[in-house]
Amino acid sequence: MTVYLPATSTVGIVGSGSYLPSDIVSNSDVAERAGVTSEWIVRKTGIRERRRAAPHEATSDLATAAARAAMDDAGICERDIAWVIVATSTPDYPQPATACLVQDRIGATQAAAFDINAVCAGFVFALQTGAQLLAGISEHSEAKYALIVGADVYSRILDHSDRKTAVLFGDGAGAVVLGPARPGFGIVGTGTSTDGSLHALIGVQAGGSRHPASAGTLANGQHFFKMQGREVRDFVKERLPAAVQGVLAAHGVDPAAVRHFVPHQANGVMVGEVIPSLGLPNAQAHLPVDLHGNTGAASIPLALDQANRSGALLDGQLVLLAGFGGGMGVGTALIRWDAESPQHLPRERAAQLVGSVAR
């Protein structure tokens, strides 16, 4: 069953940011070890290169850089943030939450911080959570924004001889700031669903309480990310169109009104094959997967930030986000883009709008 949540207040995306490591990894760098060719990778995935985190970089480092970029874009400071939510399936540590490290590094000392792990669907799940938290915020709270980050470093958990995974993934982070939007703008509604009976399609077998780390789990390669590619493709082809059509119907939106589609960048060829079945005749699909690869929970906010900074997203246009990932889960979010949110207004008018939304 899909859970649909309508917008309960005027909360929208008021800033975006992203971060990609400097190390560019081409297809030729990964092809031979995976037993394929560069041409095979392009033909099967549409990917030409991806980024790899430096040895000193962990997920929190990428997340912090993206978070700061989003805060700068939103024109807010650390004191304005009430929540820091990080979507990741490659945390720095099993505990504490990676969001706690990000909170500390950006200096948001008053913010509550926690992680969400819905694998590659995690960003949309985190966005939904942050929007609902802001909808219930007290008018007396000085902090009225939520920082939502998607970040992953999959290069640390890949078996580089496994062509099902080694050629797909890259490292990166993307972030948005949620805050007051003009009436009629911002998040229109969301939809999330999970089919736990398919949990075995994607995952890392060892390192948790079921199979604690041991010499045996290391020797057996159980700490590597594994994926049943054909079954995952079937899941996406069946569930993504239903999720898109469902969220539009639930929130009374004409599919022809959607102008931008930002999906999880799982595999460019696979997503390209699915797009015609979504029924979005006027939507521009944003697919920078050819240069990023699959960056897990970072892929949607990375693509969204690029679209935002390029000027592609115009005021009042409908943007549809769609994530899918291990679990198996699907998350969708409809946003009426607010290009004139408070950070773009004069300080006095911005203060009035923030206050009216909080009330």
PyMOL commands that set and color helices and strands:
alter all, ss='L'
color gray80, all
select helices_A, chain A and resi 27-34+38-45+59-74+78-80+98-106+119-135+154-156+196-201+215-219+229-250+255-257+268-278+289-292+296-310+342-344+347-358
alter helices_A, ss='H'
color red, helices_A
select strands_A, chain A and resi 3-6+11-19+23-26+49-52+81-87+112-116+145-153+171-180+186-194+202-204+225-227+258-263+284-285+318-325+329-336
alter strands_A, ss='S'
color yellow, strands_A
deselect
rebuild
show_as cartoon
